[in-house]
Amino acid sequence: MRATLIKTLWGMTMIIGLAPLPAAAASTAPSSVGGFILDRSIEEYPVEGHANYLSEVIFTDLKGYRKAFITYGACRNKGKILRIKLKYENRSFDFFKELLSRYREKFGGKPKFSGDQFGNVRAWKWSLTDDQGRRVNLELQHNLRDDEESIGNMVKLSLPDLLNDERLCFNELHDSAERTSEKADWEDLIPN
């Protein structure tokens, strides 16, 4: 009986000891990090900003699709569409299987699986070449539960080499400027 009592007390001590403790140091959620404060106007900061090397527009009125995300160049390939992401109106897995069958029939039966190991994202990717000799990536994807993408079916079509050219162009223009920022201390690195 004594051994049972000791085991019970030890077990309760472990449970209490492992229970999450309330944060003693922070009484509220952080609102700033790196000198930037949430809900403040960007105009308040003397930081020199640069537009990204890609721009994106969203279309919502397309037959058969819920949304279209069209990404175009803003540097070396200014205004040229470099990536198309379309979310199909039909979100079902059965529709995805039918699409996959038709994609395989049209683009070849040996795409590379690029989904996740848990089966939440099922994606098949084709690496093709267009009539100008450029690489073209085509990906058909079904999301069961992915925080980055909404649930349903999506097709992605891109010119990866031109996307990379845009990144290189941006880096050439903006990384050549000398960095004069001061060394950060711990207060700058931890959200306040």
C-alpha positions in Angstrom: 0.0 0.0 0.0 2.8 2.3 0.9 4.5 1.7 -2.5 1.2 2.5 -4.3 0.9 5.7 -2.3 4.4 6.7 -3.2 3.8 5.9 -6.9 0.6 7.9 -6.8 2.3 10.9 -5.2 5.2 10.7 -7.5 2.9 10.5 -10.5 0.9 13.6 -9.3 4.1 15.5 -8.7 5.3 14.7 -12.3 1.9 15.8 -13.8 1.9 19.1 -11.8 5.6 19.6 -12.6 5.1 19.1 -16.3 1.9 21.3 -16.5 2.5 24.5 -18.5 3.1 27.4 -16.3 1.7 30.8 -17.1 4.2 33.1 -18.7 5.6 35.2 -15.9 7.7 37.6 -18.0 5.1 38.6 -20.6 1.6 39.7 -19.6 0.4 40.5 -23.1 1.0 39.3 -26.6 4.0 40.9 -28.4 3.3 43.7 -30.9 6.7 44.5 -32.2 10.0 42.9 -33.5 13.0 44.3 -35.3 11.8 47.8 -34.6 8.6 47.3 -36.5 5.3 47.7 -34.6 2.0 46.0 -35.7 -0.8 48.3 -36.8 1.6 51.2 -37.3 1.8 53.1 -40.7 4.8 52.0 -42.8 5.3 55.7 -43.4 6.6 56.1 -39.9 9.8 54.1 -40.7 12.9 55.5 -42.5 13.6 52.1 -44.0 14.4 52.2 -47.7 12.0 49.7 -49.2 12.2 47.9 -52.5 9.3 46.5 -54.5 9.7 42.7 -54.8 10.9 41.3 -58.1 7.5 39.7 -58.7 4.0 41.2 -58.7 0.7 39.3 -58.4 -2.9 40.0 -59.3 -5.9 37.9 -58.3 -8.9 37.2 -60.5 -12.2 35.8 -59.1 -14.5 35.5 -62.0 -13.3 32.6 -64.1 -15.4 29.8 -65.5 -14.5 26.6 -63.6 -12.2 28.3 -61.1 -12.7 29.9 -57.7 -9.6 32.1 -58.0 -6.6 32.8 -60.2 -3.3 34.1 -58.9 -1.3 35.5 -61.8 2.4 36.3 -61.0 4.3 38.6 -63.4 7.8 40.0 -63.6 8.7 43.4 -62.3 12.4 43.5 -63.2 14.1 41.7 -66.1 10.7 40.3 -67.5 8.6 43.3 -66.6 4.9 42.6 -67.1 5.4 39.1 -68.5 3.3 36.3 -66.8 5.7 33.9 -65.2 3.4 31.8 -62.9 -0.3 30.9 -63.0 -2.0 29.3 -60.0 -5.7 28.5 -60.5 -8.0 27.0 -57.8 -10.6 24.8 -59.3 -14.2 25.4 -58.4 -14.7 21.7 -57.7 -12.8 20.9 -54.5 -13.6 17.1 -54.4 -10.9 14.4 -54.4 -12.9 12.5 -57.0 -12.6 15.5 -59.3 -8.8 15.6 -58.6 -8.5 11.9 -59.6 -10.3 12.6 -62.9 -8.1 15.6 -63.5 -5.0 13.6 -62.8 -6.1 10.9 -65.2 -6.7 13.5 -67.9 -3.4 15.3 -67.2 -1.5 12.0 -67.4 -3.2 11.3 -70.7 -2.3 14.7 -72.1 1.2 15.4 -70.6 2.6 11.9 -70.0 2.1 9.3 -67.3 5.3 9.8 -65.3 5.0 12.9 -63.2 6.9 13.3 -60.0 5.0 13.1 -56.7 5.6 16.2 -54.7 3.0 16.0 -52.0 3.6 15.6 -48.3 4.2 12.4 -46.4 1.0 12.5 -44.5 -1.3 12.7 -47.6 -2.7 16.1 -46.7 -1.3 17.5 -49.9 -1.3 15.3 -53.0 0.6 16.9 -55.8 2.0 15.6 -59.1 4.6 17.7 -61.0 5.6 17.5 -64.7 8.8 19.1 -65.9 8.3 19.9 -69.5 10.0 22.0 -72.3 8.1 24.6 -74.4 8.5 25.4 -78.1 11.2 27.9 -77.2 13.3 25.4 -75.3 12.4 26.8 -71.8 11.6 24.7 -68.8 7.9 24.7 -67.9 6.7 23.3 -64.5 3.1 22.0 -64.3 1.7 20.9 -61.0 -1.7 19.4 -60.1 -2.4 19.5 -56.4 -5.2 18.4 -54.0 -5.1 19.8 -50.5 -7.0 17.9 -47.7 -5.6 20.2 -45.0 -2.8 22.6 -45.6 -2.4 25.9 -43.8 -0.7 27.6 -46.7 -3.3 26.6 -49.3 -7.1 26.3 -49.0 -8.7 22.9 -49.3 -9.4 21.7 -52.8 -7.7 21.4 -56.2 -5.2 23.7 -57.8 -3.1 23.8 -61.0 0.2 25.6 -61.1 2.0 26.5 -64.3 5.3 28.3 -64.3 8.5 29.2 -66.1 11.1 28.5 -63.4 14.1 29.9 -65.2 12.4 33.2 -65.8 11.3 33.3 -62.2 14.9 32.8 -61.2 16.0 35.5 -63.7 13.7 37.9 -61.9 15.2 37.1 -58.5 18.7 37.5 -59.9 17.8 40.8 -61.4 16.4 42.1 -58.1 19.5 40.9 -56.2 21.8 42.6 -58.8 20.0 45.9 -58.3 19.6 45.8 -54.5 22.3 43.7 -53.0 25.1 45.8 -54.4 24.2 48.6 -52.1 26.4 48.6 -49.0 24.7 47.6 -45.8 25.2 50.2 -43.2 22.8 48.9 -40.5 24.0 48.7 -37.0 24.6 45.4 -35.3 21.4 44.2 -33.6 21.2 43.6 -29.9 19.0 41.1 -28.1 16.1 43.6 -27.7 15.9 43.9 -31.5 15.8 40.2 -32.0 13.1 39.2 -29.5 9.4 40.3 -30.0 8.3 42.9 -27.4 
